[in-house]
């Protein structure tokens, strides 16, 4: 920006008059000279310190030329064994060149390869070179090209730097160990030859270090080996993604270092440890298929088996997820409802595990390895087991079933106890830490409160002291002015000084007495007898999700001889006992596990429609009866009023007639009016004694006589309990009908709300019925349903009923019994239903009234078109109001 400014005109310095310098005083001239001398004296050490801080160049190279050795050298070529490479590594035919699969989600995973020769002493190196970049940015915009070179122990993670058993340099110039990065070198890329030097020579100043060289030049100072790697044989190791790599082990280097250094291929036999892998005697590699029940130790057994039998490659979603985590694929927080140990990546949106699973299933049969095909659900299904057998050729692989079902062996029980004790100790340690932190927090709060009170007290004391001193000073001044004698004034001053000295003797400061909580070691826990009897480890995340489990467990089976396995081995219970155990296990789960995929059938919906239509007719009949009673009462009042008016008119006319000497004609007319009124009086219907009606002897609950329905006195509580009786009765029968499995005995109490919501579209809450538990709600309608000893809901009423009147009769009987108890003063008989429960029957009545018609099972009450009584046919204009009738205004 400055260069684009217009040039300023030159100043006319020649025409300016020179400024006259002011005379300088002698002292002013002496001060700058002394200041200058002082500044120079101070600047000399600063300049020297700056010179000391200047970089003095790289430190001298401490590595020396390797001496000639006549010791026997390692036999055979240093190579990458198949078992020590990840499944996505594709080695070339010429050897030393490695590529990785790069389609789908597998491109996000690091490939890894560990050499067959490890180093236990001496100083050796190997080289690596990126031949090409096979991928650009990944799907999330992150750079996907990376190479890690370093060393690791045998059996460590093949993703270098992801655990404590490996150390490496990455192509971005960082040094990596156990997922911890630090800057320790310079970046390197395509066509750069990098060498990793491992110094295990005790005589060297760089003993137990690892260094990086690029193009034969040191680009990293010697990095000390972590303690977890010291004293162990370390194997050359490369991990990469998105690149092709050439790993070179010698004997001659591609880019010589400033000093001579032997390569791994040229290492002395005494300094090395060679991984020896013998091929199977029959030429067939094992493929294990563990078969175990969900949450009964299948994964725990596999972990212990692999620890005792190294060399197997696990094929499972669990293995893929561990691989992805070590490769840096982001993991979602928490384990949601879809997460399980069998399918742990169900919620990974950024990682296409399905494509990885497909790629591994394709490449695995092509590699000479021993495998474990692990999947809890799949290995319990015959079709899935046969798919595994079909995938691996019988010419190269022997597929073997390992049945882990029944009562565990003693060694596994010890493993469970160890795991349980560890869980308990971790929980105890956490609780202990939280407790100590809380104690320390309270102590610190109390100390702060004490210090604040102390400071406040001190400030108040200081204020009072100053106020008192001021008062004394004023008083002394007044006294001095009032006194005339000098001697007396001096004596008073001495007395005041002595008094001040006494006042200045302060009380000792109070200190906070409560000691700080000491840091204590967490207590050691022990297992109780109940915990020792635990058969399987209890994990926070289940093996299968609830939906997958409920839809699959009825199909579980054990491997059979005709499925094509080379062998079937039983680790715990033997063959027949395993079959019995599985059968009983399924029966028990059918009773306790809810059917997630269950859908109400058309049969249920037809019954529900018929019930709603019947309910609507009951409520309409109650409305009609109450309206009729009200109408009769109104009619009676009108008639009584007419009769009274007629009687008054007759008496008046009679009196008038008597005044006129009893005219016979008028008397006859009065008599005629009275007779007419009497004729209009209708004969009253016989009255039914409702309280004396035999509830269960009534043939028609809609008409006990004179149009009186049995539901006459039903209130909102009674209608709600009537609906609850039918719903629970219907739920018990509909579940058995729709599941159609005799081994599922019925609706278990643990899942009553789940099925109630599935069938009736609303939740069954004990609070809505004024109760604390669902069992208490069922007790309200115990005349219809009950809970058997196996905690299963059962109905006392048969499903094939001609009419639903039995529910009305039971509800009326319960209403009368409840009213009697209330009259006796039993307050607990009073119902406390919420508005939610009270509205349930209204919704069903509304739904029933909308239907074109409803018939009960085998018979019904005909058509119900409205939930409102239609009184337009009645005289006197009740209801909608008639235009014609008497009194219809």
C-alpha positions in Angstrom: 0.0 0.0 0.0 2.8 2.4 0.7 4.3 1.9 -2.7 1.1 3.1 -4.3 1.2 6.4 -2.5 1.9 9.5 -4.6 5.4 11.0 -4.2 5.6 13.9 -1.9 7.3 17.1 -3.2 10.8 17.6 -1.8 11.1 19.9 1.1 12.8 23.3 0.7 15.4 22.8 3.4 17.7 25.4 2.0 15.3 28.3 2.6 14.6 27.2 6.2 16.3 29.2 8.8 18.4 27.1 11.1 17.0 26.8 14.7 19.2 28.4 17.3 20.2 26.0 20.0 19.5 26.9 23.6 22.4 27.2 26.0 22.8 24.0 28.1 23.4 24.3 31.8 26.5 22.5 33.0 24.5 20.1 35.2 22.2 19.1 32.3 25.3 18.2 30.2 26.8 16.1 33.0 23.7 14.0 33.5 23.4 12.6 29.9 27.1 11.6 30.0 26.6 9.7 33.2 23.4 8.2 31.8 25.0 7.1 28.6 27.8 5.4 30.5 25.3 3.6 32.7 23.3 2.4 29.7 26.4 1.1 27.9 27.3 -0.8 31.1 23.8 -2.4 31.2 23.7 -3.2 27.5 27.0 -5.2 27.6 25.6 -8.2 29.5 22.4 -8.0 27.5 24.3 -8.3 24.2 26.3 -11.2 25.6 23.1 -13.0 26.7 21.7 -12.4 23.2 24.8 -14.0 21.7 24.4 -17.0 24.0 20.8 -17.4 22.9 21.6 -17.6 19.2 21.2 -21.1 17.7 24.5 -22.8 17.7 23.5 -25.3 15.0 22.5 -29.0 15.4 24.1 -30.9 18.2 27.0 -33.1 17.3 26.2 -36.5 16.0 26.8 -39.1 18.7 26.3 -42.1 16.5 29.4 -43.7 15.2 30.2 -46.1 12.4 29.1 -49.6 13.0 32.1 -51.9 13.6 32.5 -55.0 11.4 30.9 -58.1 12.7 31.7 -61.7 12.1 28.8 -63.1 14.1 26.2 -65.3 12.4 23.5 -63.2 10.7 19.8 -63.7 10.7 18.7 -66.5 8.4 16.2 -66.0 5.7 14.7 -62.8 4.3 13.0 -60.3 6.6 9.4 -60.2 5.4 5.8 -59.5 6.5 3.9 -62.5 7.6 0.3 -62.7 6.7 -0.9 -63.1 10.3 1.0 -59.9 11.2 -0.7 -57.7 8.7 -4.2 -56.1 8.7 -6.8 -57.7 6.4 -6.8 -54.7 4.0 -3.0 -55.1 3.2 -2.3 -56.2 -0.4 1.4 -57.2 -0.7 3.0 -57.2 -4.1 4.7 -60.2 -5.8 8.1 -58.6 -5.8 8.1 -58.2 -2.0 8.5 -55.2 0.2 5.8 -53.2 -1.6 2.5 -52.8 0.2 -0.9 -51.4 -0.8 -4.2 -51.1 1.0 -7.8 -51.6 -0.1 -9.4 -48.2 -0.7 -13.1 -48.6 -1.6 -15.9 -47.7 0.8 -15.4 -47.4 4.5 -12.2 -49.4 4.6 -10.3 -46.5 3.2 -10.7 -44.8 6.5 -8.8 -47.6 8.3 -5.1 -47.7 8.7 -3.3 -50.7 7.1 -0.5 -52.2 9.2 2.3 -54.7 8.7 4.9 -55.9 11.2 8.2 -57.5 10.1 9.1 -61.1 10.9 12.4 -60.2 12.6 12.6 -58.3 15.9 15.6 -56.6 17.6 16.5 -57.2 21.2 20.0 -55.5 21.2 22.4 -53.7 19.0 21.8 -50.8 16.6 19.9 -51.3 13.4 17.7 -49.5 10.9 15.2 -50.0 8.1 13.9 -47.7 5.4 10.5 -46.9 3.9 9.4 -44.9 0.9 6.0 -43.6 -0.3 5.6 -44.7 -3.9 2.3 -43.1 -4.7 -0.6 -41.3 -3.1 -3.7 -43.4 -3.8 -6.3 -41.1 -2.1 -6.9 -37.5 -1.6 -9.2 -36.0 1.1 -11.7 -38.4 2.7 -15.4 -37.9 2.8 -15.2 -35.4 5.6 -12.5 -33.3 4.0 -9.7 -34.6 6.1 -6.4 -35.6 4.4 -6.3 -39.4 4.0 -2.6 -39.9 3.1 -0.5 -41.0 6.0 2.5 -43.2 6.7 3.9 -44.3 10.1 7.2 -46.0 10.5 8.6 -47.3 13.8 8.8 -50.4 16.0 6.4 -52.5 18.1 6.3 -55.6 20.2 5.0 -59.0 19.0 1.2 -59.2 19.3 0.6 -55.5 19.6 -2.0 -53.5 17.6 -1.2 -53.5 13.9 -2.2 -49.8 13.8 1.1 -48.4 14.9 1.1 -45.8 17.8 -2.4 -46.6 18.9 -1.4 -48.5 22.1 1.5 -48.7 24.6 3.3 -51.4 22.7 4.4 -49.4 19.7 6.2 -46.1 18.8 6.6 -44.4 15.5 7.2 -41.2 13.4 4.3 -40.0 11.2 4.6 -38.4 7.8 3.4 -35.1 9.3 6.6 -34.8 11.3 5.2 -36.0 14.7 6.3 -38.6 17.1 3.5 -40.9 18.2 3.0 -43.3 21.2 -0.2 -44.6 22.7 -2.2 -42.0 20.7 -0.1 -39.1 22.1 1.5 -36.8 19.5 4.4 -34.5 19.8 6.5 -32.6 17.2 9.8 -34.4 16.8 10.8 -34.2 13.1 10.0 -32.8 9.7 7.2 -33.9 7.3 8.0 -36.4 4.6 6.1 -37.4 1.5 6.2 -39.1 -1.8 9.6 -40.3 -3.1 11.3 -39.4 0.3 13.4 -42.2 1.6 13.1 -42.2 5.4 15.1 -44.4 7.7 14.2 -45.4 11.3 17.1 -46.2 13.5 16.7 -48.2 16.7 19.6 -48.0 19.2 19.6 -50.8 21.7 23.4 -50.7 22.2 24.1 -50.3 25.9 27.6 -48.9 25.1 26.1 -46.1 23.0 25.2 -42.6 24.4 21.9 -43.0 22.5 21.0 -46.2 24.2 17.2 -47.0 24.1 16.4 -44.3 21.6 14.8 -44.2 18.2 15.7 -41.6 15.4 14.4 -40.6 12.0 16.5 -39.8 8.9 15.2 -38.3 5.7 17.3 -38.7 2.5 20.3 -39.9 4.7 20.1 -36.8 6.9 19.0 -36.7 10.5 15.6 -34.9 10.9 14.9 -35.9 14.4 17.0 -36.0 17.6 17.1 -39.4 19.3 13.7 -40.0 21.0 13.8 -42.1 24.2 11.9 -45.3 24.1 8.8 -45.4 26.4 9.3 -47.6 29.5 6.7 -50.1 28.2 9.1 -51.0 25.3 12.3 -51.2 27.2 13.8 -54.7 27.5 11.5 -56.2 24.8 12.1 -57.4 21.3 11.0 -54.7 18.9 9.9 -55.4 15.3 10.0 -53.0 12.4 6.5 -51.8 11.7 4.7 -49.6 9.1 1.1 -48.3 9.2 -0.4 -46.4 6.3 -3.5 -45.3 4.5 -4.1 -43.8 1.1 -0.5 -44.5 0.0 1.6 -47.4 -1.5 4.7 -48.1 0.5 8.1 -49.7 -0.1 9.6 -51.2 3.0 13.3 -51.9 2.7 15.3 -54.0 5.2 18.7 -54.1 3.5 21.3 -55.3 3.6 22.4 -52.1 1.8 20.6 -48.8 2.4 18.9 -46.8 -0.3 20.0 -43.5 1.3 23.2 -44.0 3.3 23.4 -42.2 6.7 26.3 -39.9 7.7 27.7 -42.9 9.6 27.6 -46.6 8.7 24.7 -48.5 10.2 23.7 -52.1 9.7 20.2 -52.8 8.5 17.7 -55.4 9.9 18.5 -57.9 7.1 22.2 -57.7 8.1 21.5 -58.0 11.9 23.4 -60.5 14.0 21.4 -63.6 14.9 22.1 -63.0 18.6 20.5 -59.6 18.4 17.3 -60.7 16.8 14.1 -62.7 17.5 12.5 -64.3 14.6 8.7 -65.0 14.4 8.2 -68.6 13.4 4.9 -69.6 12.0 4.4 -73.2 11.0 1.7 -74.1 8.5 -1.0 -76.5 9.6 -0.1 -80.2 9.3 -3.1 -81.0 7.1 -2.8 -77.8 5.1 -6.1 -76.5 6.4 -6.4 -73.4 8.5 -8.9 -73.3 11.4 -12.0 -71.2 11.3 -13.7 -71.1 14.7 -17.4 -70.4 15.0 -18.2 -69.7 18.7 -21.9 -70.4 19.5 -23.1 -69.0 22.8 -26.3 -67.4 24.2 -26.7 -63.6 24.5 -25.3 -62.1 27.7 -24.0 -65.5 28.8 -20.3 -65.0 28.4 -19.7 -65.6 24.7 -17.4 -62.6 24.2 -15.7 -63.1 27.5 -14.9 -66.7 26.7 -13.6 -65.6 23.3 -11.3 -63.0 24.9 -9.8 -65.6 27.2 -9.4 -68.1 24.4 -7.6 -65.7 22.1 -5.3 -64.7 25.0 -4.4 -68.3 25.4 -4.2 -69.1 21.7 -2.6 -66.1 19.9 -2.5 -66.1 16.1 -6.2 -66.0 15.3 -7.7 -63.1 13.4 -11.2 -62.1 14.6 -13.9 -61.4 12.0 -16.6 -59.4 13.8 -18.1 -55.9 14.0 -16.4 -55.6 17.4 -13.0 -56.0 15.7 -13.9 -53.5 13.0 -14.9 -50.9 15.6 -11.7 -51.4 17.5 -9.8 -51.0 14.3 -11.7 -47.8 13.4 -11.1 -46.3 16.8 -7.4 -46.9 16.5 -7.5 -45.4 13.1 -9.0 -42.2 14.4 -12.5 -42.6 13.1 -14.8 -40.4 15.3 -17.0 -42.3 17.7 -20.4 -41.1 18.7 -20.9 -40.2 22.4 -22.6 -42.8 24.5 -24.3 -46.0 23.5 -27.9 -45.4 22.4 -30.7 -47.9 22.1 -29.3 -49.3 18.8 -25.9 -50.0 20.3 -24.9 -53.6 21.3 -21.8 -55.6 21.7 -22.7 -57.7 18.7 -23.2 -54.6 16.5 -21.4 -51.8 18.3 -21.3 -49.5 15.3 -25.0 -49.3 14.7 -25.0 -45.5 15.4 -21.8 -44.6 13.5 -23.1 -42.2 10.8 -19.6 -41.3 9.5 -18.4 -44.8 9.1 -19.8 -47.3 6.6 -19.2 -50.5 8.5 -21.4 -52.5 6.1 -19.0 -51.9 3.3 -16.0 -52.9 5.5 -17.8 -56.1 6.6 -18.5 -57.0 2.9 -14.9 -56.3 1.9 -13.4 -58.4 4.7 -15.8 -61.3 4.0 -14.5 -61.2 0.4 -10.8 -61.0 1.1 -10.6 -63.2 4.2 -11.0 -66.6 2.4 -8.1 -65.6 0.1 -5.6 -65.2 2.9 -3.8 -68.0 4.7 -4.8 -67.3 8.3 -6.6 -68.8 11.3 -9.9 -67.0 11.8 -12.6 -66.6 14.5 -16.0 -65.8 12.9 -17.6 -64.1 15.8 -21.3 -63.0 15.9 -23.6 -63.9 18.7 -26.9 -63.7 16.8 -25.6 -65.0 13.5 -23.9 -68.0 15.0 -27.1 -69.1 16.8 -29.0 -69.2 13.5 -28.6 -72.2 11.2 -28.8 -70.2 8.0 -26.0 -67.8 9.1 -23.8 -70.7 10.2 -24.2 -72.4 6.8 -23.2 -69.1 5.1 -19.9 -69.0 7.1 -19.2 -72.6 6.1 -20.0 -71.8 2.5 -17.7 -68.8 2.5 -14.5 -70.7 3.5 -13.4 -73.4 1.1 -13.2 -76.9 2.5 -9.9 -77.4 0.7 -8.1 -74.6 2.6 -10.1 -74.2 5.8 -11.5 -76.4 8.5 -14.6 -74.7 10.0 -15.1 -75.8 13.6 -18.0 -75.0 15.9 -17.2 -74.1 19.5 -20.4 -74.4 21.6 -20.2 -72.3 24.7 -23.6 -73.1 26.3 -24.7 -74.3 29.7 -22.9 -74.3 33.1 -19.5 -72.6 32.7 -16.3 -74.4 33.6 -14.4 -73.6 36.8 -11.7 -71.5 35.0 -14.4 -69.4 33.5 -16.1 -68.9 36.8 -12.8 -67.6 38.2 -12.5 -65.2 35.3 -16.0 -63.9 36.1 -15.2 -63.4 39.7 -12.0 -61.5 38.7 -14.0 -59.3 36.4 -16.8 -58.7 39.0 -14.2 -57.8 41.6 -12.6 -55.4 39.2 -15.9 -53.7 38.5 -16.7 -53.5 42.2 -13.3 -52.1 43.0 -13.6 -49.5 40.2 -17.0 -48.4 41.5 -15.7 -48.3 45.1 -12.7 -46.2 44.0 -14.9 -43.8 42.1 -17.2 -43.4 45.1 -14.2 -42.9 47.4 -12.8 -40.2 45.1 -16.1 -38.4 45.0 -16.5 -38.6 48.8 -13.0 -37.2 49.4 -13.5 -34.4 46.8 -16.8 -33.5 48.6 -15.1 -33.5 52.0 -12.3 -31.3 50.7 -14.8 -29.0 49.0 -16.7 -28.6 52.3 -13.5 -28.0 54.2 -12.4 -25.3 51.8 -15.8 -23.7 52.0 -15.6 -23.7 55.8 -12.1 -22.3 55.7 -13.1 -19.5 53.3 -16.1 -18.7 55.5 -13.8 -18.6 58.6 -11.3 -16.4 56.8 -14.0 -14.0 55.6 -15.4 -13.8 59.2 -11.9 -13.2 60.5 -11.2 -10.5 58.0 -14.5 -8.8 58.8 -13.8 -9.0 62.5 -10.3 -7.5 62.0 -11.6 -4.7 59.8 -14.2 -3.9 62.4 -11.6 -3.9 65.1 -9.4 -1.6 63.1 -12.2 0.8 62.4 -13.1 1.0 66.1 -9.4 1.5 67.0 -9.1 4.4 64.5 -12.4 5.9 65.7 -11.2 5.6 69.3 -7.8 7.2 68.5 -9.5 10.0 66.8 -11.8 10.6 69.7 -8.8 10.6 72.1 -6.9 13.0 69.9 -9.8 15.4 69.8 -10.3 15.1 73.6 -6.5 15.6 74.2 -6.6 18.7 72.0 -9.5 20.1 74.0 -7.9 19.2 77.3 -4.5 20.8 76.3 -6.3 24.0 75.3 -8.2 24.1 78.5 -5.2 23.6 80.8 -2.9 26.4 81.5 -0.1 24.7 83.3 2.6 23.1 81.2 3.6 20.5 83.7 0.1 19.2 84.1 -0.2 18.9 80.3 3.0 16.9 80.1 1.9 14.5 82.8 -1.4 13.9 81.0 0.5 13.2 77.7 2.6 10.6 79.5 -0.5 8.9 80.9 -2.1 8.9 77.5 1.0 7.3 76.0 1.0 4.6 78.6 -2.7 3.9 78.0 -2.1 3.7 74.2 0.7 1.2 74.7 -1.7 -1.0 76.7 -4.3 -0.8 74.0 -1.8 -1.7 71.3 -1.3 -5.1 72.9 -3.6 -7.0 70.6 -5.1 -10.4 71.2 -3.5 -13.3 69.3 -5.2 -14.1 66.0 -7.5 -17.1 66.0 -6.5 -19.8 63.5 -8.8 -22.3 61.6 -8.7 -25.4 63.8 -10.3 -28.0 61.5 -7.6 -30.1 59.8 -7.6 -30.5 56.1 -9.0 -33.9 55.0 -6.1 -36.3 54.3 -5.7 -38.2 51.0 -6.4 -41.8 51.8 -6.1 -44.9 49.7 -9.4 -46.4 48.5 -10.5 -49.3 50.6 -10.1 -52.8 49.1 -13.4 -54.5 48.4 -14.4 -58.2 48.6 -17.0 -60.2 46.8 -20.0 -61.3 48.7 -21.3 -64.9 48.6 -24.0 -63.8 46.2 -21.5 -62.0 43.9 -19.2 -65.1 44.0 -22.1 -67.1 42.8 -22.5 -64.9 39.7 -22.3 -67.1 36.6 -21.6 -64.5 33.9 -20.1 -61.1 33.7 -22.6 -58.2 33.8 -21.9 -55.7 31.1 -23.5 -52.3 30.8 -24.1 -52.8 27.1 -26.0 -56.0 26.1 -24.9 -58.4 23.5 -28.1 -57.8 21.4 -30.6 -54.9 21.3 -34.0 -55.6 22.7 -35.6 -55.5 19.2 -33.0 -57.8 17.6 -33.2 -60.2 20.6 -37.0 -60.4 20.7 -37.3 -61.0 17.0 -34.6 -63.7 16.9 -34.3 -65.8 20.1 -37.2 -68.1 19.2 -35.2 -69.3 16.1 -31.9 -70.0 18.0 -30.4 -73.4 17.6 -27.2 -75.3 18.2 -24.9 -76.7 15.5 -25.8 -80.1 14.2 -23.6 -82.8 12.5 -25.4 -82.4 9.2 -24.5 -78.7 8.8 -21.1 -79.3 7.4 -18.7 -78.5 10.3 -15.4 -80.3 10.4 -15.9 -80.7 14.2 -18.2 -79.6 16.9 -16.7 -79.0 20.3 -18.6 -78.4 23.6 -16.7 -76.2 26.0 -19.1 -76.4 28.9 -22.2 -78.6 29.0 -22.1 -81.5 26.5 -24.4 -82.2 23.6 -27.8 -83.4 25.0 -27.5 -81.1 28.1 -26.8 -78.1 25.8 -30.0 -78.9 23.9 -32.1 -79.1 27.0 -30.5 -75.9 28.4 -31.3 -74.0 25.2 -34.9 -75.3 25.1 -35.6 -74.2 28.7 -33.8 -70.9 28.1 -36.1 -70.1 25.2 -39.2 -71.0 27.2 -38.1 -68.7 30.0 -37.4 -65.9 27.6 -40.7 -66.3 25.9 -42.4 -65.5 29.2 -40.2 -62.5 30.1 -39.2 -61.0 26.7 -41.7 -58.7 25.0 -42.5 -59.2 21.4 -41.3 -56.0 19.8 -42.7 -56.8 16.3 -46.2 -57.8 17.5 -49.0 -56.0 15.7 -52.7 -56.1 16.7 -54.6 -58.4 14.3 -57.8 -57.7 12.4 -59.6 -60.0 14.8 -58.7 -57.7 17.6 -59.8 -54.6 15.8 -63.2 -56.2 15.0 -63.7 -57.0 18.7 -62.7 -53.5 19.6 -65.1 -51.9 17.1 -67.9 -54.0 18.4 -67.1 -53.0 22.0 -67.0 -49.3 21.2 -70.4 -49.6 19.5 -71.9 -51.4 22.5 -70.4 -48.8 24.9 -71.8 -46.0 22.8 -75.3 -47.7 23.0 -75.0 -48.0 26.8 -74.1 -44.4 27.2 -76.8 -43.3 24.8 -79.4 -45.4 26.7 -78.4 -43.7 29.9 -78.8 -40.3 28.3 -82.2 -41.3 26.8 -83.4 -42.6 30.2 -82.3 -39.5 32.1 -83.9 -37.3 29.5 -87.2 -39.3 29.6 -87.2 -39.0 33.4 -86.7 -35.3 33.2 -89.4 -35.0 30.5 -91.9 -37.0 32.6 -91.2 -34.8 35.6 -91.7 -31.7 33.5 -94.9 -33.1 32.0 -96.2 -34.0 35.5 -95.6 -30.4 36.6 -97.5 -29.1 33.6 -100.4 -31.5 34.2 -100.6 -30.6 37.9 -100.6 -26.9 36.9 -103.5 -27.5 34.5 -105.4 -29.6 37.0 -105.0 -26.9 39.6 -106.1 -24.2 37.2 -109.1 -26.3 36.1 -110.1 -26.9 39.7 -109.9 -23.2 40.5 -111.9 -22.4 37.4 -114.5 -24.9 38.4 -114.8 -23.6 41.9 -115.1 -20.1 40.6 -117.8 -21.0 38.2 -119.6 -23.0 40.9 -119.5 -20.0 43.1 -120.8 -17.8 40.3 -123.5 -20.3 39.6 -124.5 -20.4 43.2 -124.8 -16.6 43.2 -127.2 -16.9 40.2 -129.3 -19.4 42.1 -127.4 -22.3 40.8 -127.9 -22.3 37.2 -127.7 -26.0 36.1 -126.1 -25.2 32.8 -123.0 -23.6 34.3 -122.7 -26.4 36.8 -122.7 -29.0 34.0 -120.0 -27.0 32.2 -117.7 -27.0 35.3 -118.2 -30.7 35.8 -117.3 -31.2 32.1 -114.1 -29.2 32.5 -113.1 -31.3 35.6 -113.9 -34.5 33.8 -111.8 -33.4 30.8 -108.8 -32.7 33.0 -109.2 -36.1 34.7 -109.3 -37.7 31.3 -106.0 -36.1 30.3 -104.3 -37.7 33.2 -102.5 -40.8 31.9 -102.0 -43.9 33.7 -98.5 -44.0 35.4 -96.2 -46.8 34.5 -95.3 -49.3 37.2 -92.2 -48.2 39.2 -89.2 -50.6 39.3 -87.4 -50.9 42.6 -83.8 -50.4 41.2 -82.1 -51.3 44.5 -83.9 -54.6 44.6 -83.0 -55.6 41.0 -81.0 -58.9 40.8 -78.0 -57.7 38.8 -77.0 -61.0 37.3 -80.6 -62.2 36.9 -81.4 -59.3 34.5 -82.0 -60.5 31.0 -81.6 -57.1 29.3 -79.3 -54.5 30.9 -80.8 -51.9 28.5 -84.3 -52.3 30.0 -85.0 -53.6 33.4 -88.6 -52.5 33.1 -90.2 -49.2 32.0 -87.0 -48.4 30.0 -84.8 -48.5 33.1 -81.2 -49.4 32.2 -78.7 -51.0 34.5 -76.3 -48.2 33.9 -78.7 -45.6 35.4 -76.4 -44.5 38.2 -73.1 -44.8 36.3 -70.8 -41.9 36.8 -67.5 -41.0 35.1 -65.6 -43.3 37.5 -67.8 -46.3 36.7 -67.6 -45.8 32.9 -63.7 -45.6 33.2 -63.6 -48.8 35.2 -66.1 -50.5 32.8 -63.7 -49.7 29.9 -60.7 -50.9 32.0 -62.4 -54.2 32.6 -62.9 -54.8 28.9 -59.5 -53.6 27.9 -57.5 -55.8 30.2 -59.8 -58.8 29.4 -59.3 -58.2 25.7 -55.6 -57.6 26.0 -55.1 -61.0 27.7 -57.0 -62.8 25.0 -55.7 -60.8 22.0 -52.1 -61.3 23.0 -52.6 -65.1 23.0 -54.5 -65.0 19.7 -52.0 -62.8 17.9 -48.8 -64.4 19.1 -50.2 -67.9 18.5 -47.5 -69.6 20.5 -48.5 -72.0 23.3 -45.2 -71.4 25.1 -45.9 -67.7 25.5 -48.3 -68.0 28.4 -49.6 -64.4 28.2 -48.8 -60.8 29.0 -46.1 -60.5 31.6 -46.6 -57.8 34.2 -43.2 -56.3 33.3 -44.5 -55.5 29.8 -48.2 -54.8 30.5 -47.8 -51.1 29.7 -45.9 -51.8 26.5 -48.6 -54.1 25.2 -51.5 -51.9 26.4 -50.0 -49.0 24.5 -49.6 -51.3 21.4 -53.2 -52.4 21.4 -55.1 -49.4 22.7 -52.8 -46.5 21.8 -52.4 -45.0 25.3 -50.3 -45.7 28.3 -51.5 -47.5 31.4 -50.3 -45.6 34.4 -51.1 -46.5 38.0 -51.1 -42.8 39.0 -54.1 -42.2 36.6 -56.2 -44.6 38.7 -55.0 -43.2 42.0 -52.7 -46.1 42.8 -49.0 -46.6 43.3 -48.5 -49.9 41.3 -50.1 -51.6 38.4 -51.0 -54.6 40.6 -53.2 -52.2 42.6 -54.9 -51.1 39.4 -55.6 -54.7 38.5 -57.1 -55.2 42.0 -59.7 -52.6 41.0 -61.1 -54.9 38.4 -60.1 -58.3 40.0 -63.6 -59.6 39.1 -62.4 -59.7 35.5 -58.6 -60.3 35.4 -55.9 -61.4 37.8 -52.2 -62.1 37.9 -51.1 -65.7 38.1 -48.1 -66.9 40.1 -45.9 -66.5 37.0 -46.7 -62.8 36.9 -48.9 -63.2 33.8 -52.2 -61.4 33.2 -55.1 -63.8 32.8 -58.8 -63.2 32.2 -61.6 -64.8 34.2 -64.1 -64.3 31.4 -64.3 -66.4 28.3 -63.5 -64.7 25.0 -66.6 -66.1 23.2 -69.4 -64.0 24.7 -72.7 -63.2 23.0 -73.0 -59.8 24.6 -70.7 -57.6 26.7 -73.4 -57.1 29.3 -71.4 -59.1 31.8 -68.9 -56.2 32.1 -71.8 -53.8 32.8 -73.2 -56.2 35.5 -69.8 -56.5 37.2 -69.3 -52.8 37.1 -72.7 -52.1 38.7 -72.1 -54.7 41.4 -68.7 -53.1 42.2 -70.4 -49.6 42.3 -73.0 -50.8 44.8 -70.4 -52.4 47.0 -68.3 -49.3 46.9 -71.3 -47.1 47.8 -72.1 -49.3 50.7 -68.5 -49.1 52.0 -68.6 -45.3 51.7 -71.8 -45.2 53.7 -70.0 -47.2 56.4 -67.3 -44.6 56.5 -64.5 -46.4 54.7 -62.6 -43.6 53.0 -60.2 -45.9 51.2 -63.2 -47.1 49.0 -63.3 -43.7 47.4 -61.9 -43.6 43.8 -59.3 -41.0 42.8 -59.1 -41.3 39.1 -57.3 -38.6 37.1 -58.7 -36.7 34.1 -56.7 -38.9 31.8 -58.4 -42.0 33.1 -61.8 -40.3 33.1 -61.5 -39.2 29.5 -60.6 -42.7 28.2 -64.2 -44.0 28.0 -65.3 -40.7 26.3 -62.8 -41.3 23.5 -64.0 -44.9 23.0 -67.6 -43.7 23.1 -66.8 -41.1 20.5 -65.0 -43.6 18.3 -67.9 -46.0 18.7 -70.5 -43.4 17.8 -68.8 -42.7 14.5 -69.1 -46.3 13.2 -71.8 -47.3 10.8 -72.8 -50.1 13.1 -71.5 -52.4 15.7 -72.3 -56.0 16.5 -71.0 -58.0 19.4 -69.7 -61.5 19.1 -72.5 -63.3 17.3 -75.2 -60.7 18.2 -75.5 -57.1 19.0 -77.6 -54.1 19.6 -77.9 -52.9 16.1 -77.0 -49.6 14.7 -75.7 -46.7 16.8 -75.4 -43.5 14.9 -75.1 -40.8 17.6 -73.9 -40.4 21.1 -76.6 -37.7 21.7 -80.2 -38.6 22.5 -82.6 -37.4 19.8 -85.7 -36.1 21.4 -87.3 -34.4 18.4 -90.1 -37.1 18.4 -91.1 -36.1 21.9 -94.0 -33.6 22.5 -93.5 -30.4 24.4 -90.3 -29.5 22.6 -87.7 -31.3 24.8 -84.4 -32.0 23.2 -84.2 -30.4 19.8 -87.7 -28.9 20.1 -90.8 -29.8 18.2 -92.6 -27.2 16.2 -96.0 -28.7 16.7 -96.5 -30.2 20.1 -98.2 -28.8 23.1 -96.0 -26.4 25.1 -93.4 -26.5 22.4 -92.4 -22.9 22.6 
